[in-house]
């Protein structure tokens, strides 16, 4: 039998099977068709030799009216605008605060670490802060202080940064009375969160399921109401225990009699202080944010009551609570929590309970 030439059709056809696509291409990887024949792609080249902070999560490219080409690049820690191979840090600013007198304290002699006193800073570990107005302190120069630093949180009122200098004597407070701290937005997760569908991922947070019900108050609730009735509140958590050790305003862990009824992450109340915790293990709450929700970090004694602080999302208003009676939320109700706006609600509205905050102050719908 004489040989005959087989002419393959150009293009990849996935609408049949590998057996049914006779004289055609069923699958491919990293190729393109040119003049009817497959040709391997040439690969990629590095856009820039410059580096970025974090892992790239999203890209957006566009051109200006004058023809200049730009690319927006977001990571879990930063947002950049790339132009001509250079990355310009344009991460939004969350807050700018003037610190108290001499808020910077050096570590031991030879250490580059500086402890910063900043009441209610609102930062999380991995955030970035830029200082200005600081004076030379214990051998660490003003230039080494007045720059961008990565934060490691100690508690809600203090954190540490690592400078490019070293302390001469050690354990010295300084910086002057005009230190300004400029905080960038809170960072997100540095790892992948798997999930399916829109909204499955989280930004810097922890995901749980939620309960959904409706408001069951005739006529709805007014701006001043501090209790409200739901169609069903059976899944809206409440929990209470007691401390098993004395606490100071700077304590970084809380030991309790029994934490088994509390969620893995959330907020608790001891006295008048709200405390956000990131871990719950072995009857110990840790990864704390003291003095949360505008409260003040305070000391307490062993045996004091520890109450879980729940959250209800009603339209665009967050409402905190600490207790309920059957289907009525009626204890520790705080309207307009975490910067949301108090509003009157009609009696047929969807509510969502989110016991765990997603990110620092972000909520997933």
N, C-alpha and C positions, 0 to 999 in steps of 0.2 A: 504494500500500500504506500503510495507516495506521501511525503510529508505535505501538510497544508498549514498555512499561516493562520494563527488564531488572532483575531482582532478584538481586544477588550474594549468595551464601551467606557467612555470617561465618566467620572462621578461615582459616588457611593450610594448604593440603593439599600436602605434598611427596611423597606416596606415588604420585603419578601424574606426568604431564608437563604442561607449560604448555598444550599443545593439548588434552590429555585432560581437564583440569580446567575444563570449560565452566561459565560463570557462577560461577566461584569464584576464589579468590586462591591463586596458586602461590608467590609470593615476596614478601618484605616486609623493611623495615628501619626500626627505631625507630618502630613503630606499636603500638597496642593496639586491641582491638575493644570498642566501647561501644554498647549497644542495636543490635547486629548490624552496625554500620558501623565502618570503620577510622578511627582518630583518631591523629594524630601524638602522640608522647610529648612531655612538657613539657621534657625535658632534665635537666640536673644543676645543682646549686648547690654552691658551695664549702663544705666542711665546717668549715674553720677558716682564719683568716688567718695562723696560725702556720706556721712552716716546719719541715722535718725535714732531717736529715743523710743524704745518699745517695738512692738510688732505691728506691721501694717495691717489694718482691718478694712479700709475702704479707700478707693481712688475716684476722683472726679476730675476730668480734663475739660478745658475750655480755652477759647481764644478771645482776646480783647479786640475792640474795634480797630485798634492800630495794628493788629496781626500778631501781637505778643501772645505766646502760648504759656499756659499755666496748668498746674496740676495740684489739686487739693489732696492731701494724704492724712488720714486719721489713724492713730494708734490708740492703744489703751491708756496712754499717758499724755499724748501730745497731738496737736493739729498743726500741719505744716502746709505752706504754699511753696511748691517747687517752681523755680524759674531759672532756666539756663544751667541746670545742674546744681543749683544752690537751694537749700531747704531753709525757708524762713519760718521761724517759730511764731505762730499767731494764735496759740492756745488762749482761749478766753479767760478773763480775770473773774474770779468768784468774789473776792473781797479785798479791800485795802484798809489796813488798820494801823494806827499809831500805837506802839507798845508803851508800857510804863517805863519809868526811869531804870536804867541799867538792867535791861531784861535778858542780857546774854551772860552766861556763866560757863567758863572753861572747865574742861575735865581735869584729869591729873596732868602733871608736868609732862610735856612731850606729846600730849594727846591733841588730835585735830578736831575732836568732837566738842560741840558747843550746845548747852542746854538753853532753850528759849522759853521764857515765861510769857504766855500769850493766852489770857483767859478767854474761854469760849471760841477757840480758833476754828473749830469746825472741820479740821483737816483729817485725812486718813493717811496711814503709812503709804509712802510712794507718791504723795502729792508733791508739788513744787512751790517754793516760796522764794521771792526775791526781796532782799533787804536793801534799804537805802537810808542814809543819814547815820549809820553806825560808825562809831569811832574805834580806833585801834584798842584792842582789849587783850592784855596779858600776852603780848607778843604776836597775836594774830592781827594782821594789818586791816585797816579800813577797807582796802581793795579786796582782800580775801573774804571779808564779811559782806560787803555790799555787792553781792552777785546772786545768781540763782543757786538754790540748794534743794536737795531732795529731803523730804521730811520723814522722820521715824517718830511716831506718836508715842508719848508716855501716858498721858491722860488728856482729858478735855481742856486742860489749862496749860499744858506744856508739851514740848517735843524736842528732839535733838536734830542737829544738822552736822554734817562732816565738812569741814573747811579745807582749804589748801594749805593752811598754816598749822603751827603747833603752839601749844601753850608754854609760856616760859616758867611761871611759878605753879600754875594749876589752881583750880577751885577759886577763881577770881571772877566777880561780877563786874560787868561794864557794858559798854555800848553807847552810853550817853542817854539823854532824855528825848531824843528826836528820831528814834528808830522806827521806820515805817516798814511794815510787812505787807507785801502784795501777793495774794494767794491765787494760784490758778485753779480751774475747776477740778473737782475730785477725780482721781484716776479710776479706771475700770479694771476688769479682770485681765490678768496676763495669761490665762489659760483658756482652752476651748470649752464651751458649754454646749453639749449636744442637745438637739431637739428637732422636732418636726413642725413645719408650718410657720406662719407669720406670728411674731411675738414670742417664739419659743426660747430665744436667747435672752440673757440679762446683761445689764451694764453694771459691773462692779457689785453684783448682788447675789442673793440666795433665793431660790425659787421653791415655792410650795403650792399646793392647790389652794383654792379659795371656796368659800361658801357664798351663795347668792340667794337673796330673798327680797321681800318688798316691805316698804314702810306701811304700818297698819294703824296709824293714828288718824282718827277722824279729823279732817281739816288740815292734816299735815302738822309740821312743827314750825315754830317761829324762831327768830334769830336768838332769842333768849332762853329757849327750852333747854333744860339739862337732863331730860330723860325722854325716851321715845320707845314706842312699841313696834316690834317687827312681826311679820307673819310667822316666822320661826327663827329663834335664836339658839337652837340646840347645838349648832356647830361653832358658835362664837365662844372662843375659849375664855375661861377664867381660871386662875391658879393662885395659890397663896402658900407661903412657907415662912420660916424664920431664919435669921442669920445664926450661924454657929460659931462666929468669932467677931471680935470688935473690928470696926473699919475706921480708917482715917479718910480724909478728903483726897488723899493721894493713892489709896489702895488700888492695885491693878487686878485683883481677883476678889471674888466674893464667895465665901463658903456658906452653904445653907444646909438646913436639916434634910431636905428632900427636894430635888429639882426635877424629878421624873415627870411631873405634870406640866412642865414648861417646855415650849418649843425649842428647837436647836438654836435659833437666833431670835432676838426680839428686844423688848424693853421691859424693865422692871421699875417699881417705885419703892424706895425705902425712905420713910418719913416724907419730906417734901421734895426729895431729889429723884428725878428720872435718870435711869442709867441704862444705856444701850449696851448689850453684850453680843459678842460674836461667836462664842462657843459655850456649850453646856455639857459638861462631862464630869462624872463622879461627884455630883452635888457641888460643883464649883462653876461659877460663871466667870468667864475670862474674855480677853480682847474687848475691854470696856471703853466706853465713851462716857466719862463722868459729867454730871451737870447737863444732861441732854435736855432738849426741848425748852431751853431758856431757864432751867432751874440751876441751882448752885450746888456744887459738890460739897458734901458735909460728912462729918463723922457719925458713926452710929455704934450701938452696943450689941453684944451677942444677945440673941433672943428677940431682936426687933423684927417687925413684920415685913415680909417681902411680897409684893403683889405684882402679878403680871399686868402689863398695860396693853390692852388690845386696841386695834385700829379698825374703824369702819370708813369705807369710802362711799359717800353719798353724793352722787353727781360729781362735782369737782371739789367737795369739801371733805377733809379728813377729820374724823372725830375720834378722840381717845376715850377709853373707858376702862374701869377696873373691876366692875361687877355687874350682875344682872339678876333679875327676878323673873323666872320662867322666860317669857319672850320680851320682857321690858329691860332695856339697857338703862340703868338708873344709878350707877355708882361711879364716881370719879370721872364723870363725863366732862371733857374739855373740847369745846367747839373750835373750829378753825385751826386745827393742829398743824404744825410744821409749815407755816407760811401760807396755808390755804385760807379762803375767804368764807366767813360765816354767811349762810344764806337761808332764807325760808324755803322749806321743801313741801310740795304737795304730798298727799298721802299715797300716791301710787307712783313710786320711783324705785328703780333698781339699786340695791346696795351691794357692795362687795366688801368682804372682810379680808384684810391683808395683814396677818399677824407678823410678817417679817418684811422689813424694808428692803426694797430692791435698790442697791446703791446707797448713796448717802441720803438723798432726799428725793429719789426718783421712784415712780410707781408704774408698774406694767398694767395696761388695761386689757 
